[in-house]
Amino acid sequence: MSELEIQASATGHGAGRPQTAPRGRFGRLRVSVVELLAVLVTLLLLTAAIAPRLLAPGDPLAIDPLAAFGAPSWAHWFGTDESGRDIYTRVVDGARDSLLIGLTATLIGLGLGAVLGTIAGTLGAAVDFTVNRFLEVLFAFPGLLLALLFILIFGPGPGSAIVAVGLSTAPGYARIIRAQLLRVRSSGFVEAATVQGLGRTRILARHILPNTLAPLLVLGTLGVGQAIVWAAALSYLGLGAQPPAAEWGAMLSAGRTYITSAWWMSFFPGLFIVLTAVCATALGRAIERRMRHA
């Protein structure tokens, strides 16, 4: 979670050094091209998740032993695996499971983090102290270790992986949201509302929470890429989606046995994991820049 916190720490007003928009025609063009590519790849991934048959009409589970370990070719763009299954079709079909895991885990982490952060920042010093001590205990363990502990208790599977990743990212979200809430509470417009005699509940609902929760869009976008990588890591360890599911982490795990003789079995699922994480990060930073200069 530390990388996400570093990337998202500037989403609040006055946090960190203000970044200026790139100057010059070529600077603006470079940023626009990166953002455009990120949007196009994201749309392509969403199409693969919603309607995979539009991009790959084949069956991702169809086996053809005679075509096993086929290298990338015109017939099989990404090659075939040990059972002769078309890897391109499986990568396209796997976008649904991978994106669903990433989005759901991020929603769980954001929701729980928002609740904990809001409680810590609004219910007084004693509650703030208690919640912070609880978060510090969770931070003593690496996030992936917390996910592994959860799966150890409740068993492997996609559902367990989703909840495990969501719970392991929640403490980081809670700390960011709490810091943002405390920053907003000390701002001038909240002090002005207090001087005008507005009640505490009204100030919280009309002024503090809207300005605190606005950066959640940025945090969520950045977090989706991280959640997908973590879920793929769990599947790679055999604790998430199980074979023959066409999930990128599970495909990556299946291909490691043949990495020296059939590199394409691991390369293409890994490529799309990285590509999705990079696109999510690029979109999150683009949203953050536009919110800052709005």
C-alpha contacts under 8 A as a table, 3 or more apart, distances in Angstrom:
res1	aa1	res2	aa2	distance
1	M	4	L	5.27
1	M	5	E	6.24
1	M	143	G	6.89
1	M	169	T	6.37
1	M	172	G	5.90
2	S	5	E	5.08
2	S	6	I	6.26
2	S	172	G	7.63
3	E	6	I	5.15
3	E	7	Q	6.25
4	L	7	Q	5.11
4	L	8	A	5.97
4	L	219	L	7.79
4	L	222	L	6.85
4	L	223	G	6.94
4	L	226	Q	7.95
5	E	8	A	5.09
5	E	9	S	5.59
5	E	172	G	6.89
5	E	173	Y	7.94
5	E	176	I	7.03
6	I	9	S	5.38
6	I	10	A	7.93
7	Q	10	A	7.07
8	A	11	T	5.59
8	A	218	V	7.21
8	A	219	L	6.16
8	A	222	L	7.86
9	S	12	G	7.04
9	S	15	A	6.72
9	S	16	G	7.49
9	S	176	I	7.06
10	A	13	H	7.58
10	A	14	G	7.73
10	A	15	A	4.87
10	A	16	G	5.64
10	A	17	R	7.99
11	T	15	A	6.99
11	T	215	P	5.78
11	T	218	V	7.45
11	T	288	E	6.21
11	T	292	R	7.42
12	G	15	A	5.56
12	G	180	Q	6.08
12	G	212	T	7.84
12	G	215	P	6.91
13	H	292	R	7.78
14	G	17	R	7.80
14	G	18	P	7.58
15	A	18	P	7.70
21	A	28	R	7.99
22	P	27	G	5.18
22	P	28	R	5.82
22	P	31	V	7.91
23	R	26	F	7.99
23	R	27	G	5.71
23	R	28	R	6.64
24	G	27	G	5.37
24	G	28	R	6.39
25	R	28	R	5.39
25	R	29	L	6.15
26	F	29	L	4.92
26	F	30	R	6.03
27	G	30	R	5.22
27	G	31	V	6.44
28	R	31	V	5.31
28	R	32	S	6.13
29	L	32	S	5.05
29	L	33	V	6.08
30	R	33	V	5.25
30	R	34	V	6.33
31	V	34	V	5.23
31	V	35	E	6.22
32	S	35	E	5.17
32	S	36	L	5.96
33	V	36	L	4.99
33	V	37	L	6.05
34	V	37	L	5.21
34	V	38	A	6.17
34	V	282	A	7.61
35	E	38	A	5.03
35	E	39	V	6.18
35	E	282	A	6.65
35	E	283	L	6.65
35	E	286	A	7.02
36	L	39	V	5.10
36	L	40	L	6.14
37	L	40	L	5.08
37	L	41	V	6.07
38	A	41	V	5.27
38	A	42	T	6.03
38	A	279	C	4.85
38	A	280	A	7.69
38	A	282	A	6.57
38	A	283	L	6.61
39	V	42	T	5.03
39	V	43	L	6.12
39	V	279	C	7.56
39	V	283	L	7.40
40	L	43	L	5.12
40	L	44	L	6.20
41	V	44	L	4.97
41	V	45	L	6.16
41	V	279	C	7.26
42	T	45	L	5.03
42	T	46	L	6.11
42	T	276	T	7.47
42	T	279	C	6.79
43	L	46	L	5.02
43	L	47	T	6.10
44	L	47	T	5.07
44	L	48	A	6.24
45	L	48	A	5.00
45	L	49	A	6.17
45	L	95	A	6.47
46	L	49	A	4.94
46	L	50	I	6.04
46	L	95	A	7.81
46	L	96	R	7.94
47	T	50	I	5.19
47	T	51	A	5.54
47	T	52	P	6.64
47	T	54	L	7.97
48	A	51	A	5.48
48	A	52	P	4.26
48	A	53	R	7.75
48	A	54	L	7.61
48	A	55	L	6.63
48	A	92	V	5.54
48	A	93	D	6.64
48	A	95	A	6.04
48	A	96	R	6.85
49	A	52	P	5.88
49	A	92	V	7.50
49	A	93	D	6.87
49	A	94	G	7.62
49	A	95	A	5.06
49	A	96	R	3.83
49	A	97	D	7.61
49	A	99	L	7.26
50	I	96	R	6.82
51	A	54	L	5.80
51	A	55	L	7.73
52	P	55	L	5.56
52	P	56	A	6.01
52	P	57	P	7.45
52	P	92	V	6.07
52	P	93	D	5.61
53	R	56	A	4.83
53	R	57	P	4.33
53	R	58	G	7.19
54	L	57	P	6.31
55	L	92	V	7.24
56	A	88	Y	7.54
56	A	89	T	5.29
56	A	92	V	6.70
56	A	93	D	7.86
57	P	89	T	7.63
58	G	89	T	6.33
59	D	62	A	5.31
59	D	89	T	7.07
60	P	85	R	6.68
60	P	86	D	6.72
60	P	87	I	7.80
60	P	89	T	5.41
60	P	90	R	4.78
60	P	93	D	6.80
60	P	246	A	6.98
61	L	85	R	6.54
61	L	90	R	7.73
61	L	244	P	7.31
61	L	246	A	7.95
62	A	85	R	5.86
63	I	83	S	5.47
63	I	84	G	5.19
63	I	85	R	4.92
64	D	67	A	5.52
64	D	68	A	6.69
64	D	83	S	6.13
64	D	84	G	4.40
64	D	85	R	6.34
65	P	68	A	5.19
65	P	82	E	7.68
65	P	83	S	5.30
65	P	84	G	5.10
66	L	84	G	6.80
67	A	70	G	5.81
67	A	80	T	6.99
67	A	83	S	7.72
67	A	84	G	4.74
67	A	85	R	7.97
68	A	80	T	5.91
68	A	81	D	5.72
68	A	82	E	4.97
68	A	83	S	5.28
68	A	84	G	3.79
68	A	85	R	7.34
69	F	79	G	7.14
69	F	80	T	5.26
69	F	81	D	5.07
69	F	82	E	5.39
69	F	83	S	7.69
69	F	84	G	6.50
69	F	262	A	6.38
70	G	76	H	7.79
70	G	79	G	5.18
70	G	80	T	4.91
70	G	81	D	7.14
70	G	84	G	7.35
71	A	76	H	7.78
71	A	78	F	7.36
71	A	79	G	4.54
71	A	80	T	6.68
71	A	262	A	7.34
71	A	264	W	7.29
72	P	75	A	7.97
72	P	76	H	5.68
72	P	77	W	4.99
72	P	78	F	4.72
72	P	79	G	3.87
72	P	80	T	7.52
72	P	264	W	7.48
73	S	76	H	5.06
73	S	77	W	5.13
73	S	78	F	7.23
73	S	79	G	6.50
74	W	77	W	5.57
76	H	79	G	4.91
76	H	80	T	6.78
76	H	86	D	6.22
76	H	87	I	7.58
76	H	88	Y	7.08
77	W	87	I	7.95
77	W	88	Y	6.25
78	F	86	D	7.30
78	F	87	I	5.46
78	F	88	Y	5.05
78	F	264	W	6.62
78	F	268	F	6.95
79	G	86	D	6.33
79	G	87	I	5.84
79	G	88	Y	7.28
79	G	264	W	6.58
79	G	265	M	7.52
80	T	83	S	7.59
80	T	84	G	5.12
80	T	85	R	5.25
80	T	86	D	4.72
80	T	87	I	5.28
80	T	265	M	7.30
81	D	84	G	5.19
81	D	85	R	5.54
81	D	86	D	6.92
81	D	87	I	6.59
81	D	255	G	7.78
81	D	262	A	7.94
81	D	265	M	6.10
82	E	85	R	7.48
85	R	90	R	7.79
86	D	89	T	5.50
86	D	90	R	6.42
87	I	90	R	4.91
87	I	91	V	5.96
87	I	265	M	7.13
88	Y	91	V	5.12
88	Y	92	V	6.22
89	T	92	V	5.24
89	T	93	D	6.09
90	R	93	D	4.99
90	R	94	G	5.79
90	R	246	A	5.24
90	R	247	E	7.81
91	V	94	G	4.96
91	V	95	A	6.52
91	V	246	A	6.79
91	V	247	E	7.47
91	V	248	W	6.72
91	V	268	F	7.57
91	V	269	P	6.23
91	V	272	F	7.99
92	V	95	A	5.53
92	V	96	R	7.97
93	D	96	R	6.18
93	D	97	D	7.86
93	D	246	A	6.35
93	D	247	E	7.88
94	G	97	D	5.44
94	G	98	S	6.16
94	G	245	A	7.89
94	G	246	A	4.70
94	G	247	E	4.46
94	G	248	W	5.93
95	A	98	S	5.18
95	A	99	L	5.82
95	A	247	E	7.27
95	A	248	W	7.57
96	R	99	L	5.45
96	R	100	L	5.91
97	D	100	L	5.11
97	D	101	I	6.04
97	D	246	A	7.87
97	D	247	E	6.00
98	S	101	I	5.22
98	S	102	G	6.19
98	S	228	I	6.28
98	S	231	A	7.81
98	S	232	A	7.71
98	S	247	E	6.13
98	S	248	W	6.64
99	L	102	G	4.99
99	L	103	L	5.96
99	L	228	I	6.91
100	L	103	L	5.26
100	L	104	T	5.92
101	I	104	T	5.36
101	I	105	A	5.91
101	I	158	P	7.58
101	I	161	A	7.86
101	I	162	I	5.59
101	I	227	A	7.62
101	I	228	I	6.76
101	I	231	A	7.06
102	G	105	A	5.33
102	G	106	T	6.08
102	G	162	I	7.52
102	G	224	V	5.17
102	G	225	G	7.03
102	G	226	Q	7.83
102	G	227	A	4.84
102	G	228	I	4.56
102	G	231	A	7.23
103	L	106	T	5.14
103	L	107	L	6.21
103	L	224	V	5.77
103	L	227	A	7.71
104	T	107	L	5.10
104	T	108	I	6.26
104	T	162	I	6.65
104	T	166	G	7.74
105	A	108	I	5.11
105	A	109	G	6.15
105	A	162	I	4.92
105	A	163	V	6.15
105	A	164	A	7.88
105	A	165	V	5.76
105	A	166	G	4.24
105	A	167	L	7.98
105	A	224	V	7.94
105	A	227	A	6.48
106	T	109	G	5.05
106	T	110	L	5.91
106	T	165	V	7.94
106	T	166	G	5.80
106	T	169	T	7.81
106	T	220	G	6.34
106	T	223	G	6.07
106	T	224	V	5.80
106	T	227	A	6.47
107	L	110	L	5.11
107	L	111	G	5.84
107	L	166	G	7.32
107	L	220	G	7.52
108	I	111	G	5.21
108	I	112	L	6.12
108	I	163	V	7.16
108	I	166	G	4.96
108	I	167	L	7.01
108	I	170	A	7.59
109	G	112	L	5.39
109	G	113	G	5.83
109	G	165	V	7.69
109	G	166	G	4.20
109	G	167	L	5.65
109	G	168	S	7.41
109	G	169	T	5.37
109	G	170	A	4.16
109	G	171	P	7.99
109	G	173	Y	7.04
110	L	113	G	4.98
110	L	114	A	5.83
110	L	166	G	7.87
110	L	169	T	7.98
110	L	170	A	6.18
110	L	173	Y	6.13
110	L	174	A	7.89
110	L	216	L	7.58
110	L	220	G	7.01
111	G	114	A	5.18
111	G	115	V	6.34
111	G	170	A	7.84
112	L	115	V	5.19
112	L	116	L	6.24
112	L	167	L	7.74
112	L	170	A	5.82
112	L	174	A	7.51
113	G	116	L	5.20
113	G	117	G	5.84
113	G	170	A	4.59
113	G	171	P	6.04
113	G	172	G	7.31
113	G	173	Y	4.82
113	G	174	A	3.87
113	G	175	R	7.62
113	G	177	I	7.35
114	A	117	G	5.13
114	A	118	T	5.89
114	A	173	Y	6.96
114	A	174	A	5.74
114	A	177	I	6.34
114	A	213	L	8.00
115	V	118	T	5.27
115	V	119	I	6.12
115	V	174	A	7.51
116	L	119	I	5.18
116	L	120	A	6.11
116	L	131	V	7.18
116	L	174	A	5.59
117	G	120	A	5.16
117	G	121	G	6.12
117	G	173	Y	7.71
117	G	174	A	4.32
117	G	175	R	6.16
117	G	176	I	7.61
117	G	177	I	5.26
117	G	178	R	4.31
117	G	181	L	7.93
118	T	121	G	5.18
118	T	122	T	5.99
118	T	174	A	7.92
118	T	177	I	7.15
118	T	178	R	6.17
118	T	181	L	7.29
119	I	122	T	5.49
119	I	123	L	5.72
119	I	127	V	7.36
119	I	128	D	7.30
119	I	131	V	7.99
120	A	123	L	6.22
120	A	124	G	7.40
120	A	127	V	5.89
120	A	128	D	4.08
120	A	129	F	7.59
120	A	131	V	5.87
120	A	132	N	7.33
120	A	178	R	6.49
121	G	124	G	7.15
121	G	128	D	6.23
121	G	178	R	5.40
121	G	179	A	7.87
121	G	181	L	6.22
121	G	182	L	6.11
122	T	128	D	7.93
123	L	126	A	7.94
123	L	127	V	5.96
123	L	128	D	6.99
124	G	127	V	5.64
124	G	128	D	6.11
125	A	128	D	4.92
125	A	129	F	5.97
126	A	129	F	5.16
126	A	130	T	6.29
127	V	130	T	5.07
127	V	131	V	6.10
128	D	131	V	5.29
128	D	132	N	6.01
129	F	132	N	5.17
129	F	133	R	6.20
130	T	133	R	5.25
130	T	134	F	6.33
131	V	134	F	5.05
131	V	135	L	6.18
132	N	135	L	4.99
132	N	136	E	6.07
133	R	136	E	5.03
133	R	137	V	6.33
134	F	137	V	5.21
134	F	138	L	6.51
135	L	138	L	5.04
135	L	139	F	6.08
135	L	171	P	5.81
135	L	175	R	7.84
136	E	139	F	4.89
136	E	140	A	6.25
137	V	140	A	5.21
137	V	141	F	7.44
138	L	141	F	5.74
138	L	171	P	6.94
139	F	142	P	6.66
139	F	143	G	7.61
139	F	171	P	7.20
141	F	145	L	6.39
141	F	146	L	6.53
142	P	145	L	5.20
142	P	146	L	6.53
143	G	146	L	5.20
143	G	147	A	6.46
143	G	165	V	7.98
143	G	168	S	4.88
143	G	169	T	6.60
144	L	147	A	4.98
144	L	148	L	6.21
144	L	165	V	7.58
144	L	168	S	6.85
144	L	230	W	7.18
145	L	148	L	4.99
145	L	149	L	6.15
146	L	149	L	5.03
146	L	150	F	6.25
146	L	164	A	7.34
146	L	167	L	7.98
146	L	168	S	5.73
147	A	150	F	5.16
147	A	151	I	6.30
147	A	161	A	7.43
147	A	164	A	4.45
147	A	165	V	5.72
147	A	167	L	7.39
147	A	168	S	5.81
148	L	151	I	5.14
148	L	152	L	6.03
148	L	164	A	7.45
148	L	234	L	7.84
149	L	152	L	4.99
149	L	153	I	6.43
150	F	153	I	5.27
150	F	154	F	6.20
150	F	155	G	7.95
150	F	160	S	7.65
150	F	164	A	5.82
151	I	154	F	5.11
151	I	155	G	4.92
151	I	156	P	5.51
151	I	160	S	5.98
151	I	161	A	6.99
151	I	164	A	6.74
151	I	239	L	7.18
152	L	155	G	5.54
152	L	156	P	7.34
154	F	160	S	6.87
155	G	160	S	6.86
155	G	239	L	7.90
156	P	160	S	5.99
156	P	161	A	7.08
156	P	238	G	7.71
156	P	239	L	4.58
156	P	240	G	5.68
156	P	241	A	8.00
157	G	160	S	5.36
157	G	161	A	6.16
157	G	239	L	6.11
157	G	240	G	4.54
157	G	241	A	5.41
157	G	242	Q	6.94
158	P	161	A	5.01
158	P	162	I	6.20
158	P	240	G	4.92
158	P	241	A	4.96
159	G	162	I	5.21
159	G	163	V	6.42
159	G	240	G	7.98
160	S	163	V	5.30
160	S	164	A	5.85
160	S	240	G	7.28
161	A	164	A	5.02
161	A	165	V	6.03
161	A	231	A	6.22
161	A	234	L	6.96
161	A	239	L	7.27
161	A	240	G	5.37
162	I	165	V	5.43
162	I	166	G	6.16
162	I	231	A	7.19
163	V	166	G	5.02
163	V	167	L	6.03
164	A	167	L	5.27
164	A	168	S	6.10
165	V	168	S	5.14
165	V	169	T	6.28
165	V	227	A	6.42
165	V	230	W	6.81
165	V	231	A	6.75
166	G	169	T	5.41
166	G	170	A	6.24
166	G	227	A	7.74
167	L	170	A	5.21
167	L	171	P	7.72
168	S	171	P	6.92
169	T	172	G	5.75
169	T	173	Y	6.66
170	A	173	Y	5.15
170	A	174	A	6.07
171	P	174	A	5.00
171	P	175	R	6.27
172	G	175	R	5.28
172	G	176	I	6.36
173	Y	176	I	5.20
173	Y	177	I	6.08
173	Y	219	L	7.83
174	A	177	I	5.20
174	A	178	R	6.00
175	R	178	R	5.15
175	R	179	A	6.19
176	I	179	A	5.26
176	I	180	Q	6.22
177	I	180	Q	5.05
177	I	181	L	6.04
177	I	212	T	6.86
177	I	213	L	7.47
178	R	181	L	5.05
178	R	182	L	6.21
179	A	182	L	5.25
179	A	183	R	6.19
180	Q	183	R	5.05
180	Q	184	V	6.22
180	Q	212	T	5.81
181	L	184	V	5.15
181	L	185	R	6.15
181	L	208	I	6.79
181	L	209	L	7.39
181	L	212	T	5.32
182	L	185	R	5.06
182	L	186	S	6.52
183	R	186	S	5.47
183	R	187	S	6.59
184	V	187	S	5.13
184	V	190	V	7.40
184	V	208	I	6.09
184	V	211	N	7.06
184	V	212	T	6.81
185	R	190	V	6.08
185	R	191	E	7.84
185	R	208	I	6.36
186	S	190	V	6.88
186	S	191	E	7.05
187	S	190	V	5.68
187	S	191	E	6.55
188	G	191	E	5.09
188	G	192	A	6.14
189	F	192	A	4.94
189	F	193	A	6.20
189	F	207	H	7.99
190	V	193	A	5.04
190	V	194	T	6.24
190	V	203	I	7.10
190	V	207	H	6.71
190	V	208	I	7.36
191	E	194	T	5.03
191	E	195	V	6.25
192	A	195	V	5.07
192	A	196	Q	6.27
193	A	196	Q	5.07
193	A	197	G	6.67
193	A	198	L	5.86
193	A	203	I	6.88
194	T	197	G	5.28
194	T	198	L	5.59
194	T	199	G	7.46
194	T	200	R	7.94
194	T	203	I	7.57
195	V	198	L	7.58
198	L	202	R	6.46
198	L	203	I	6.39
199	G	202	R	5.26
199	G	203	I	6.18
200	R	203	I	5.19
200	R	204	L	6.11
201	T	204	L	5.07
201	T	205	A	6.14
202	R	205	A	5.13
202	R	206	R	5.85
202	R	207	H	7.90
203	I	206	R	5.33
203	I	207	H	5.31
203	I	208	I	6.42
204	L	207	H	5.76
204	L	208	I	4.77
204	L	209	L	5.82
205	A	208	I	6.40
205	A	209	L	5.70
205	A	210	P	7.22
206	R	209	L	6.90
206	R	210	P	6.66
207	H	210	P	6.00
207	H	211	N	6.47
208	I	211	N	5.53
208	I	212	T	5.99
209	L	212	T	4.87
209	L	213	L	5.80
210	P	213	L	5.44
210	P	214	A	6.09
211	N	214	A	5.51
211	N	215	P	7.92
212	T	215	P	6.77
213	L	216	L	5.38
214	A	217	L	6.48
215	P	218	V	5.29
215	P	219	L	6.31
215	P	288	E	7.79
216	L	219	L	4.84
216	L	220	G	5.77
217	L	220	G	5.16
217	L	221	T	6.17
217	L	284	G	7.92
218	V	221	T	5.23
218	V	222	L	6.22
218	V	284	G	5.08
218	V	285	R	7.27
218	V	287	I	6.33
218	V	288	E	5.93
219	L	222	L	5.22
219	L	223	G	5.87
219	L	284	G	7.30
220	G	223	G	4.88
220	G	224	V	6.16
220	G	284	G	7.97
221	T	224	V	5.49
221	T	225	G	7.40
221	T	280	A	5.76
221	T	281	T	6.96
221	T	283	L	6.95
221	T	284	G	5.01
222	L	225	G	6.04
222	L	226	Q	7.03
222	L	280	A	5.71
222	L	281	T	5.03
222	L	283	L	7.80
222	L	284	G	5.20
222	L	285	R	7.80
223	G	226	Q	5.09
223	G	227	A	6.00
223	G	280	A	7.93
224	V	227	A	5.08
224	V	228	I	6.18
224	V	277	A	7.44
224	V	280	A	6.59
225	G	228	I	5.23
225	G	229	V	6.36
225	G	276	T	6.27
225	G	277	A	3.88
225	G	278	V	7.14
225	G	279	C	7.83
225	G	280	A	5.36
225	G	281	T	6.76
226	Q	229	V	5.16
226	Q	230	W	6.20
226	Q	277	A	6.53
227	A	230	W	5.08
227	A	231	A	5.99
228	I	231	A	5.12
228	I	232	A	6.02
228	I	273	I	7.19
228	I	277	A	7.24
229	V	232	A	5.09
229	V	233	A	6.17
229	V	273	I	6.56
229	V	274	V	7.79
229	V	277	A	7.18
230	W	233	A	4.95
230	W	234	L	6.34
231	A	234	L	5.10
231	A	235	S	6.26
231	A	240	G	6.92
231	A	249	G	7.28
232	A	235	S	5.00
232	A	236	Y	5.95
232	A	240	G	7.67
232	A	248	W	6.47
232	A	249	G	3.88
232	A	250	A	7.14
232	A	273	I	7.78
233	A	236	Y	4.91
233	A	237	L	6.33
233	A	249	G	6.27
234	L	237	L	5.12
234	L	238	G	6.41
234	L	239	L	5.14
234	L	240	G	5.26
234	L	249	G	7.45
235	S	238	G	4.87
235	S	239	L	5.20
235	S	240	G	4.01
235	S	241	A	5.45
235	S	242	Q	7.19
235	S	249	G	4.89
235	S	250	A	5.04
235	S	253	S	7.28
236	Y	239	L	7.41
236	Y	240	G	7.64
236	Y	249	G	5.01
236	Y	250	A	5.42
236	Y	251	M	7.88
236	Y	252	L	6.31
236	Y	253	S	4.52
237	L	240	G	7.68
237	L	253	S	7.16
238	G	241	A	7.32
238	G	242	Q	6.71
238	G	250	A	7.26
238	G	253	S	7.63
239	L	242	Q	7.67
240	G	250	A	7.68
241	A	245	A	6.51
241	A	247	E	6.62
241	A	249	G	7.76
241	A	250	A	6.16
242	Q	245	A	5.86
242	Q	250	A	6.41
243	P	246	A	7.50
243	P	250	A	6.44
243	P	251	M	7.85
243	P	254	A	7.96
245	A	250	A	7.11
245	A	251	M	7.99
246	A	250	A	7.13
246	A	251	M	6.57
247	E	250	A	5.33
247	E	251	M	6.06
248	W	251	M	5.06
248	W	252	L	6.07
248	W	269	P	5.07
248	W	270	G	7.10
248	W	272	F	7.82
248	W	273	I	6.99
249	G	252	L	4.99
249	G	253	S	6.21
249	G	269	P	7.30
249	G	270	G	7.76
250	A	253	S	5.03
250	A	254	A	6.21
251	M	254	A	5.04
251	M	255	G	6.20
251	M	265	M	7.25
251	M	266	S	6.89
251	M	269	P	6.49
252	L	255	G	5.25
252	L	256	R	6.46
252	L	265	M	7.01
252	L	266	S	4.75
252	L	267	F	7.77
252	L	269	P	5.96
252	L	270	G	6.40
253	S	256	R	5.47
253	S	257	T	7.89
253	S	266	S	7.55
254	A	257	T	6.57
254	A	265	M	7.75
254	A	266	S	7.75
255	G	258	Y	5.45
255	G	259	I	6.09
255	G	262	A	7.61
255	G	263	W	7.54
255	G	265	M	4.81
255	G	266	S	4.83
256	R	259	I	4.97
256	R	265	M	7.86
256	R	266	S	6.36
258	Y	261	S	5.41
258	Y	262	A	5.31
258	Y	263	W	6.85
258	Y	265	M	7.64
259	I	262	A	5.47
259	I	263	W	4.66
259	I	264	W	7.89
259	I	265	M	7.38
259	I	266	S	6.80
260	T	263	W	5.99
262	A	265	M	5.98
263	W	266	S	5.85
263	W	267	F	6.04
264	W	267	F	4.80
264	W	268	F	5.98
265	M	268	F	6.58
265	M	269	P	7.35
266	S	269	P	5.82
266	S	270	G	6.03
267	F	270	G	5.23
267	F	271	L	5.92
268	F	271	L	4.89
268	F	272	F	6.36
269	P	272	F	5.33
269	P	273	I	6.36
270	G	273	I	5.08
270	G	274	V	6.31
271	L	274	V	5.28
271	L	275	L	5.99
272	F	275	L	4.79
272	F	276	T	5.91
273	I	276	T	5.34
273	I	277	A	6.33
274	V	277	A	5.17
274	V	278	V	6.10
275	L	278	V	5.15
275	L	279	C	6.14
276	T	279	C	5.18
276	T	280	A	6.16
277	A	280	A	5.18
277	A	281	T	6.22
278	V	281	T	5.14
278	V	282	A	6.13
279	C	282	A	5.05
279	C	283	L	6.09
280	A	283	L	5.22
280	A	284	G	6.05
281	T	284	G	5.06
281	T	285	R	6.18
282	A	285	R	5.29
282	A	286	A	6.14
283	L	286	A	5.00
283	L	287	I	6.12
284	G	287	I	5.19
284	G	288	E	6.16
285	R	288	E	4.95
285	R	289	R	6.17
286	A	289	R	5.20
286	A	290	R	6.34
287	I	290	R	5.22
287	I	291	M	6.16
288	E	291	M	5.14
288	E	292	R	6.15
289	R	292	R	5.14
289	R	293	H	6.27
290	R	293	H	5.25
290	R	294	A	5.77
291	M	294	A	5.15
